[in-house]
Amino acid sequence: MAEKLIGKVSHWFGKIGVAGIELTGKLAVGDYIHILGHTTDFDQQVTSMQIMHQDVAEAGPGDNVGVKVQFRARPGDRVYKVT
């Protein structure tokens, strides 16, 4: 499986398990992502994504999105789209 860097984690919202991601590439609900950092390494499918508390189906470069994740993500972690 190929991976393409599409952004990085800018915020971690621990109480709700959401990673704030600054996108440099396209991301859509249903895509699989790999979050990788110094102590972070997990894959998951994007099941929900929001911009400014509004649900969105897809987003692109320059967007800041909130993505519900299964495990803790840390600011600076790299986000890859798995294809």
N, CA, C and O atoms as CSV, one atom per row, in Angstrom:
chain,resi,resn,atom,element,x,y,z
A,1,MET,N,N,0.841,-1.190,0.000
A,1,MET,CA,C,0.000,0.000,0.000
A,1,MET,C,C,0.882,1.247,0.000
A,1,MET,O,O,1.879,1.329,0.717
A,2,ALA,N,N,0.486,2.208,-0.820
A,2,ALA,CA,C,1.240,3.455,-0.911
A,2,ALA,C,C,0.664,4.471,0.061
A,2,ALA,O,O,-0.530,4.461,0.361
A,3,GLU,N,N,1.535,5.351,0.550
A,3,GLU,CA,C,1.092,6.407,1.452
A,3,GLU,C,C,1.558,7.747,0.916
A,3,GLU,O,O,2.668,7.878,0.402
A,4,LYS,N,N,0.677,8.753,1.048
A,4,LYS,CA,C,1.014,10.102,0.585
A,4,LYS,C,C,0.796,11.074,1.733
A,4,LYS,O,O,-0.273,11.086,2.343
A,5,LEU,N,N,1.801,11.887,2.032
A,5,LEU,CA,C,1.679,12.875,3.096
A,5,LEU,C,C,0.617,13.909,2.708
A,5,LEU,O,O,0.715,14.542,1.656
A,6,ILE,N,N,-0.401,14.075,3.567
A,6,ILE,CA,C,-1.479,15.022,3.238
A,6,ILE,C,C,-1.690,16.064,4.329
A,6,ILE,O,O,-2.595,16.892,4.225
A,7,GLY,N,N,-0.863,16.032,5.377
A,7,GLY,CA,C,-1.034,17.052,6.406
A,7,GLY,C,C,-0.339,16.693,7.697
A,7,GLY,O,O,0.383,15.701,7.791
A,8,LYS,N,N,-0.579,17.538,8.701
A,8,LYS,CA,C,-0.016,17.258,10.016
A,8,LYS,C,C,-1.014,17.648,11.091
A,8,LYS,O,O,-1.876,18.504,10.890
A,9,VAL,N,N,-0.874,16.997,12.239
A,9,VAL,CA,C,-1.755,17.274,13.374
A,9,VAL,C,C,-1.346,18.617,13.974
A,9,VAL,O,O,-0.180,18.829,14.307
A,10,SER,N,N,-2.316,19.521,14.110
A,10,SER,CA,C,-2.028,20.831,14.693
A,10,SER,C,C,-2.566,20.942,16.123
A,10,SER,O,O,-2.027,21.696,16.933
A,11,HIS,N,N,-3.621,20.197,16.429
A,11,HIS,CA,C,-4.222,20.223,17.771
A,11,HIS,C,C,-4.687,18.824,18.167
A,11,HIS,O,O,-4.961,17.978,17.315
A,12,TRP,N,N,-4.771,18.599,19.475
A,12,TRP,CA,C,-5.357,17.363,19.997
A,12,TRP,C,C,-6.445,17.754,20.987
A,12,TRP,O,O,-6.190,18.455,21.966
A,13,PHE,N,N,-7.663,17.289,20.716
A,13,PHE,CA,C,-8.800,17.544,21.601
A,13,PHE,C,C,-9.090,16.248,22.353
A,13,PHE,O,O,-9.881,15.418,21.903
A,14,GLY,N,N,-8.440,16.086,23.503
A,14,GLY,CA,C,-8.457,14.822,24.234
A,14,GLY,C,C,-9.823,14.371,24.722
A,14,GLY,O,O,-10.147,13.186,24.649
A,15,LYS,N,N,-10.626,15.303,25.220
A,15,LYS,CA,C,-11.930,14.920,25.783
A,15,LYS,C,C,-12.841,14.287,24.750
A,15,LYS,O,O,-13.640,13.412,25.082
A,16,ILE,N,N,-12.729,14.724,23.479
A,16,ILE,CA,C,-13.622,14.194,22.440
A,16,ILE,C,C,-12.894,13.291,21.445
A,16,ILE,O,O,-13.510,12.775,20.512
A,17,GLY,N,N,-11.588,13.099,21.638
A,17,GLY,CA,C,-10.832,12.193,20.767
A,17,GLY,C,C,-10.754,12.660,19.331
A,17,GLY,O,O,-10.917,11.868,18.402
A,18,VAL,N,N,-10.500,13.964,19.145
A,18,VAL,CA,C,-10.447,14.533,17.806
A,18,VAL,C,C,-9.074,15.150,17.555
A,18,VAL,O,O,-8.532,15.871,18.392
A,19,ALA,N,N,-8.532,14.848,16.386
A,19,ALA,CA,C,-7.274,15.452,15.961
A,19,ALA,C,C,-7.588,16.601,15.010
A,19,ALA,O,O,-8.330,16.434,14.042
A,20,GLY,N,N,-7.016,17.767,15.296
A,20,GLY,CA,C,-7.100,18.892,14.364
A,20,GLY,C,C,-5.979,18.728,13.358
A,20,GLY,O,O,-4.811,18.655,13.738
A,21,ILE,N,N,-6.322,18.669,12.075
A,21,ILE,CA,C,-5.329,18.399,11.035
A,21,ILE,C,C,-5.284,19.552,10.036
A,21,ILE,O,O,-6.305,19.975,9.494
A,22,GLU,N,N,-4.073,20.042,9.813
A,22,GLU,CA,C,-3.813,21.082,8.810
A,22,GLU,C,C,-3.492,20.353,7.519
A,22,GLU,O,O,-2.465,19.681,7.428
A,23,LEU,N,N,-4.361,20.477,6.512
A,23,LEU,CA,C,-4.202,19.688,5.293
A,23,LEU,C,C,-3.300,20.362,4.262
A,23,LEU,O,O,-3.347,21.575,4.060
A,24,THR,N,N,-2.470,19.526,3.612
A,24,THR,CA,C,-1.685,19.967,2.454
A,24,THR,C,C,-2.119,19.175,1.219
A,24,THR,O,O,-1.623,19.400,0.116
A,25,GLY,N,N,-3.058,18.239,1.428
A,25,GLY,CA,C,-3.584,17.430,0.333
A,25,GLY,C,C,-5.072,17.202,0.546
A,25,GLY,O,O,-5.656,17.736,1.489
A,26,LYS,N,N,-5.693,16.401,-0.337
A,26,LYS,CA,C,-7.132,16.131,-0.235
A,26,LYS,C,C,-7.410,14.995,0.734
A,26,LYS,O,O,-6.639,14.041,0.831
A,27,LEU,N,N,-8.528,15.109,1.452
A,27,LEU,CA,C,-8.976,14.075,2.376
A,27,LEU,C,C,-10.493,14.016,2.318
A,27,LEU,O,O,-11.159,15.051,2.278
A,28,ALA,N,N,-11.043,12.802,2.313
A,28,ALA,CA,C,-12.496,12.625,2.267
A,28,ALA,C,C,-12.920,11.580,3.282
A,28,ALA,O,O,-12.140,10.703,3.654
A,29,VAL,N,N,-14.165,11.681,3.726
A,29,VAL,CA,C,-14.733,10.651,4.597
A,29,VAL,C,C,-14.693,9.334,3.823
A,29,VAL,O,O,-15.057,9.284,2.648
A,30,GLY,N,N,-14.248,8.271,4.492
A,30,GLY,CA,C,-14.107,6.971,3.837
A,30,GLY,C,C,-12.663,6.644,3.495
A,30,GLY,O,O,-12.316,5.478,3.307
A,31,ASP,N,N,-11.806,7.683,3.413
A,31,ASP,CA,C,-10.381,7.453,3.157
A,31,ASP,C,C,-9.742,6.777,4.364
A,31,ASP,O,O,-10.224,6.900,5.490
A,32,TYR,N,N,-8.652,6.063,4.110
A,32,TYR,CA,C,-7.858,5.497,5.195
A,32,TYR,C,C,-6.646,6.382,5.411
A,32,TYR,O,O,-5.998,6.806,4.454
A,33,ILE,N,N,-6.338,6.663,6.689
A,33,ILE,CA,C,-5.187,7.495,7.006
A,33,ILE,C,C,-4.239,6.749,7.936
A,33,ILE,O,O,-4.637,5.821,8.640
A,34,HIS,N,N,-2.987,7.170,7.925
A,34,HIS,CA,C,-1.949,6.648,8.807
A,34,HIS,C,C,-1.366,7.856,9.519
A,34,HIS,O,O,-0.841,8.766,8.878
A,35,ILE,N,N,-1.458,7.866,10.846
A,35,ILE,CA,C,-0.905,8.963,11.630
A,35,ILE,C,C,0.383,8.467,12.276
A,35,ILE,O,O,0.401,7.465,12.991
A,36,LEU,N,N,1.459,9.200,12.003
A,36,LEU,CA,C,2.788,8.752,12.412
A,36,LEU,C,C,3.544,9.891,13.078
A,36,LEU,O,O,3.596,11.005,12.557
A,37,GLY,N,N,4.125,9.603,14.227
A,37,GLY,CA,C,4.913,10.605,14.940
A,37,GLY,C,C,5.931,9.932,15.829
A,37,GLY,O,O,6.171,8.730,15.711
A,38,HIS,N,N,6.527,10.699,16.714
A,38,HIS,CA,C,7.571,10.194,17.597
A,38,HIS,C,C,7.088,9.001,18.426
A,38,HIS,O,O,7.807,8.013,18.575
A,39,THR,N,N,5.863,9.096,18.967
A,39,THR,CA,C,5.304,8.003,19.768
A,39,THR,C,C,3.934,7.573,19.252
A,39,THR,O,O,3.223,6.832,19.931
A,40,THR,N,N,3.560,8.026,18.067
A,40,THR,CA,C,2.246,7.745,17.482
A,40,THR,C,C,2.429,6.917,16.221
A,40,THR,O,O,3.308,7.212,15.410
A,41,ASP,N,N,1.608,5.879,16.043
A,41,ASP,CA,C,1.671,5.078,14.814
A,41,ASP,C,C,0.408,4.227,14.720
A,41,ASP,O,O,0.341,3.145,15.304
A,42,PHE,N,N,-0.597,4.718,13.984
A,42,PHE,CA,C,-1.810,3.918,13.793
A,42,PHE,C,C,-2.494,4.273,12.483
A,42,PHE,O,O,-2.325,5.368,11.945
A,43,ASP,N,N,-3.276,3.312,11.982
A,43,ASP,CA,C,-4.069,3.476,10.761
A,43,ASP,C,C,-5.541,3.455,11.153
A,43,ASP,O,O,-5.925,2.793,12.117
A,44,GLN,N,N,-6.350,4.174,10.408
A,44,GLN,CA,C,-7.787,4.072,10.606
A,44,GLN,C,C,-8.519,4.690,9.423
A,44,GLN,O,O,-7.944,5.429,8.625
A,45,GLN,N,N,-9.811,4.364,9.335
A,45,GLN,CA,C,-10.653,4.971,8.307
A,45,GLN,C,C,-11.235,6.268,8.859
A,45,GLN,O,O,-11.569,6.359,10.040
A,46,VAL,N,N,-11.353,7.275,7.983
A,46,VAL,CA,C,-11.974,8.542,8.382
A,46,VAL,C,C,-13.489,8.330,8.361
A,46,VAL,O,O,-14.077,8.103,7.303
A,47,THR,N,N,-14.114,8.406,9.541
A,47,THR,CA,C,-15.555,8.177,9.622
A,47,THR,C,C,-16.332,9.478,9.782
A,47,THR,O,O,-17.511,9.546,9.438
A,48,SER,N,N,-15.665,10.519,10.309
A,48,SER,CA,C,-16.329,11.818,10.407
A,48,SER,C,C,-15.277,12.911,10.368
A,48,SER,O,O,-14.179,12.771,10.906
A,49,MET,N,N,-15.646,14.007,9.712
A,49,MET,CA,C,-14.708,15.108,9.534
A,49,MET,C,C,-15.500,16.409,9.604
A,49,MET,O,O,-16.600,16.506,9.060
A,50,GLN,N,N,-14.932,17.411,10.279
A,50,GLN,CA,C,-15.633,18.681,10.420
A,50,GLN,C,C,-14.691,19.847,10.147
A,50,GLN,O,O,-13.486,19.770,10.388
A,51,ILE,N,N,-15.275,20.931,9.637
A,51,ILE,CA,C,-14.594,22.218,9.542
A,51,ILE,C,C,-15.460,23.202,10.306
A,51,ILE,O,O,-16.631,23.386,9.976
A,52,MET,N,N,-14.893,23.838,11.326
A,52,MET,CA,C,-15.639,24.807,12.145
A,52,MET,C,C,-16.976,24.225,12.635
A,52,MET,O,O,-18.015,24.876,12.528
A,53,HIS,N,N,-16.943,23.018,13.164
A,53,HIS,CA,C,-18.112,22.336,13.753
A,53,HIS,C,C,-19.189,21.958,12.741
A,53,HIS,O,O,-20.301,21.600,13.130
A,54,GLN,N,N,-18.874,22.032,11.444
A,54,GLN,CA,C,-19.825,21.617,10.408
A,54,GLN,C,C,-19.298,20.348,9.743
A,54,GLN,O,O,-18.134,20.288,9.349
A,55,ASP,N,N,-20.158,19.331,9.618
A,55,ASP,CA,C,-19.738,18.099,8.952
A,55,ASP,C,C,-19.434,18.379,7.488
A,55,ASP,O,O,-20.181,19.085,6.811
A,56,VAL,N,N,-18.328,17.818,7.007
A,56,VAL,CA,C,-17.965,17.933,5.596
A,56,VAL,C,C,-17.601,16.550,5.073
A,56,VAL,O,O,-17.126,15.700,5.827
A,57,ALA,N,N,-17.825,16.326,3.775
A,57,ALA,CA,C,-17.515,15.037,3.158
A,57,ALA,C,C,-16.075,15.000,2.669
A,57,ALA,O,O,-15.446,13.942,2.634
A,58,GLU,N,N,-15.555,16.179,2.290
A,58,GLU,CA,C,-14.163,16.231,1.843
A,58,GLU,C,C,-13.579,17.608,2.076
A,58,GLU,O,O,-14.299,18.594,2.226
A,59,ALA,N,N,-12.263,17.653,2.102
A,59,ALA,CA,C,-11.551,18.908,2.325
A,59,ALA,C,C,-10.237,18.842,1.567
A,59,ALA,O,O,-9.811,17.773,1.130
A,60,GLY,N,N,-9.598,19.998,1.416
A,60,GLY,CA,C,-8.378,20.026,0.621
A,60,GLY,C,C,-7.301,20.895,1.230
A,60,GLY,O,O,-7.418,21.339,2.372
A,61,PRO,N,N,-6.234,21.143,0.452
A,61,PRO,CA,C,-5.083,21.913,0.935
A,61,PRO,C,C,-5.490,23.255,1.530
A,61,PRO,O,O,-6.292,23.988,0.952
A,62,GLY,N,N,-4.925,23.563,2.694
A,62,GLY,CA,C,-5.221,24.828,3.367
A,62,GLY,C,C,-6.342,24.734,4.379
A,62,GLY,O,O,-6.491,25.621,5.219
A,63,ASP,N,N,-7.145,23.662,4.314
A,63,ASP,CA,C,-8.242,23.486,5.277
A,63,ASP,C,C,-7.704,22.939,6.598
A,63,ASP,O,O,-6.755,22.156,6.627
A,64,ASN,N,N,-8.329,23.367,7.676
A,64,ASN,CA,C,-8.066,22.793,8.993
A,64,ASN,C,C,-9.297,21.982,9.361
A,64,ASN,O,O,-10.385,22.539,9.508
A,65,VAL,N,N,-9.137,20.678,9.509
A,65,VAL,CA,C,-10.270,19.795,9.775
A,65,VAL,C,C,-10.113,19.109,11.122
A,65,VAL,O,O,-9.003,18.932,11.625
A,66,GLY,N,N,-11.233,18.732,11.686
A,66,GLY,CA,C,-11.258,17.909,12.888
A,66,GLY,C,C,-11.678,16.513,12.475
A,66,GLY,O,O,-12.715,16.329,11.837
A,67,VAL,N,N,-10.855,15.513,12.848
A,67,VAL,CA,C,-11.141,14.125,12.496
A,67,VAL,C,C,-11.174,13.290,13.779
A,67,VAL,O,O,-10.245,13.331,14.586
A,68,LYS,N,N,-12.252,12.539,13.950
A,68,LYS,CA,C,-12.391,11.644,15.103
A,68,LYS,C,C,-11.398,10.499,14.932
A,68,LYS,O,O,-11.402,9.827,13.902
A,69,VAL,N,N,-10.547,10.272,15.932
A,69,VAL,CA,C,-9.542,9.208,15.842
A,69,VAL,C,C,-9.643,8.252,17.020
A,69,VAL,O,O,-10.143,8.601,18.089
A,70,GLN,N,N,-9.150,7.018,16.791
A,70,GLN,CA,C,-9.259,5.964,17.804
A,70,GLN,C,C,-8.232,6.100,18.915
A,70,GLN,O,O,-8.480,5.684,20.047
A,71,PHE,N,N,-7.070,6.687,18.596
A,71,PHE,CA,C,-5.982,6.772,19.561
A,71,PHE,C,C,-5.505,8.218,19.662
A,71,PHE,O,O,-5.844,9.060,18.831
A,72,ARG,N,N,-4.723,8.482,20.681
A,72,ARG,CA,C,-4.203,9.834,20.883
A,72,ARG,C,C,-3.271,10.233,19.734
A,72,ARG,O,O,-2.421,9.450,19.311
A,73,ALA,N,N,-3.442,11.446,19.244
A,73,ALA,CA,C,-2.530,12.016,18.248
A,73,ALA,C,C,-1.904,13.255,18.874
A,73,ALA,O,O,-2.505,13.908,19.727
A,74,ARG,N,N,-0.705,13.562,18.443
A,74,ARG,CA,C,0.015,14.681,19.046
A,74,ARG,C,C,0.342,15.746,17.998
A,74,ARG,O,O,0.607,15.417,16.842
A,75,PRO,N,N,0.324,17.025,18.399
A,75,PRO,CA,C,0.699,18.078,17.450
A,75,PRO,C,C,2.071,17.782,16.825
A,75,PRO,O,O,3.022,17.427,17.521
A,76,GLY,N,N,2.148,17.934,15.515
A,76,GLY,CA,C,3.388,17.639,14.796
A,76,GLY,C,C,3.387,16.275,14.135
A,76,GLY,O,O,4.193,16.021,13.240
A,77,ASP,N,N,2.473,15.372,14.572
A,77,ASP,CA,C,2.376,14.057,13.926
A,77,ASP,C,C,2.022,14.252,12.458
A,77,ASP,O,O,1.235,15.133,12.112
A,78,ARG,N,N,2.612,13.419,11.593
A,78,ARG,CA,C,2.340,13.484,10.161
A,78,ARG,C,C,1.133,12.622,9.821
A,78,ARG,O,O,0.935,11.557,10.405
A,79,VAL,N,N,0.328,13.092,8.870
A,79,VAL,CA,C,-0.873,12.374,8.451
A,79,VAL,C,C,-0.718,11.973,6.990
A,79,VAL,O,O,-0.521,12.816,6.115
A,80,TYR,N,N,-0.811,10.663,6.746
A,80,TYR,CA,C,-0.675,10.117,5.400
A,80,TYR,C,C,-2.005,9.529,4.942
A,80,TYR,O,O,-2.750,8.968,5.746
A,81,LYS,N,N,-2.301,9.657,3.654
A,81,LYS,CA,C,-3.464,8.957,3.077
A,81,LYS,C,C,-2.942,7.638,2.530
A,81,LYS,O,O,-1.957,7.609,1.792
A,82,VAL,N,N,-3.612,6.538,2.900
A,82,VAL,CA,C,-3.212,5.210,2.457
A,82,VAL,C,C,-4.024,4.868,1.210
A,82,VAL,O,O,-5.254,4.932,1.225
A,83,THR,N,N,-3.313,4.496,0.105
A,83,THR,CA,C,-4.013,4.193,-1.139
A,83,THR,C,C,-3.714,2.769,-1.606
A,83,THR,O,O,-4.221,2.339,-2.642
